[in-house]
Amino acid sequence: MSVATEFVPVFDIPERARHTYPERPLATVTDLYQPAPRSVSAPLRLTRRGVVVLSGLVGLMAAAIIGIAWASAPPSASDASGSVPANVSVQQGDSLWSIAARVAPKTDPRVEVERLQRLNHLGGVVLQPGQLLRTR
């Protein structure tokens, strides 16, 4: 036994100082409206078949949206290739970059320069005036 527990003071509260409070609940609950058991619906359950049907509907809607977007897109530069000449003659001061910008103004010139190099079997970007370049 330790010394600290031997000296614990014990208080005796006189009977007249004790207050007794009546036992009562802290709050009351009042049911204002209790629904009938038949009116409460069961929670919605999604079966495997429901998941498959719902997934199919979502996929069908996504395909429809993509189809509408594809159909309403403006024509690309490859669709308008009929208006671009098949061959271009290089003029004084022309570069692959300027020819690419003239041939395909709505596409990235870097991609068009690479395509022109591939079509014409060019090793670099040096051009000679009078040289014919294929564009299609």
DOGU-421498 format. One record per residue (C-alpha): x, y, z; residue in one letter. Coordinates in steps of 0.1 Angstrom, whole numbers, padded with zeros to 4 digits, always signed. Layout:
XYZA;...
//
This chain:
+0000+0000+0000M;+0013+0034-0009S;+0014+0064+0013V;-0007+0085-0011A;-0037+0062-0007T;-0035+0063+0031E;-0041+0100+0032F;-0071+0103+0009V;-0096+0125+0026P;-0131+0111+0030V;-0160+0136+0030F;-0193+0129+0045D;-0221+0149+0030I;-0248+0155+0056P;-0283+0143+0046E;-0299+0177+0046R;-0273+0190+0021A;-0281+0163-0004R;-0307+0173-0030H;-0328+0147-0046T;-0341+0153-0081Y;-0371+0135-0095P;-0363+0110-0122E;-0377+0124-0155R;-0366+0121-0191P;-0344+0148-0206L;-0367+0153-0236A;-0399+0140-0250T;-0406+0126-0285V;-0438+0133-0301T;-0449+0115-0333D;-0467+0141-0354L;-0473+0118-0384Y;-0465+0082-0386Q;-0469+0068-0421P;-0489+0036-0426A;-0467+0005-0431P;-0482-0001-0465R;-0474+0034-0478S;-0436+0030-0472V;-0420+0016-0503S;-0392-0009-0502A;-0357+0003-0512P;-0349+0001-0549L;-0327-0029-0558R;-0308-0032-0591L;-0304-0068-0603T;-0278-0081-0627R;-0302-0079-0656R;-0310-0043-0646G;-0273-0034-0646V;-0269-0049-0681V;-0299-0030-0694V;-0288+0002-0678L;-0253-0002-0691S;-0267-0009-0726G;-0288+0023-0725L;-0259+0044-0714V;-0237+0029-0742G;-0265+0036-0767L;-0268+0072-0756M;-0231+0077-0757A;-0229+0062-0793A;-0258+0085-0803A;-0241+0116-0789I;-0208+0107-0806I;-0226+0101-0839G;-0243+0135-0837I;-0211+0152-0829A;-0193+0134-0858W;-0221+0143-0882A;-0221+0180-0872S;-0183+0184-0873A;-0170+0208-0900P;-0152+0191-0929P;-0115+0186-0923S;-0087+0196-0946A;-0084+0161-0960S;-0120+0164-0972D;-0112+0196-0991A;-0082+0181-1008S;-0099+0184-1042G;-0093+0222-1041S;-0056+0218-1034V;-0034+0213-1065P;-0017+0180-1069A;+0017+0196-1076N;+0032+0229-1065V;+0060+0247-1081S;+0086+0261-1057V;+0090+0299-1062Q;+0120+0321-1051Q;+0118+0325-1013G;+0094+0296-1007D;+0101+0272-0978S;+0084+0239-0969L;+0067+0258-0940W;+0052+0285-0963S;+0041+0258-0988I;+0026+0237-0960A;+0007+0268-0947A;-0006+0276-0983R;-0016+0240-0991V;-0033+0231-0957A;-0041+0264-0938P;-0063+0247-0912K;-0038+0220-0901T;-0006+0221-0881D;+0022+0232-0904P;+0047+0208-0887R;+0025+0178-0896V;+0021+0191-0932E;+0059+0197-0936V;+0065+0162-0925E;+0039+0149-0950R;+0054+0169-0978L;+0089+0156-0970Q;+0075+0120-0970R;+0056+0124-1003L;+0085+0140-1021N;+0113+0119-1005H;+0131+0149-0992L;+0159+0145-0968G;+0159+0180-0955G;+0141+0213-0958V;+0162+0228-0987V;+0142+0236-1018L;+0153+0248-1053Q;+0132+0273-1072P;+0113+0256-1100G;+0112+0223-1082Q;+0078+0205-1083L;+0064+0191-1050L;+0035+0166-1048R;+0009+0177-1023T;-0014+0147-1025R;
//
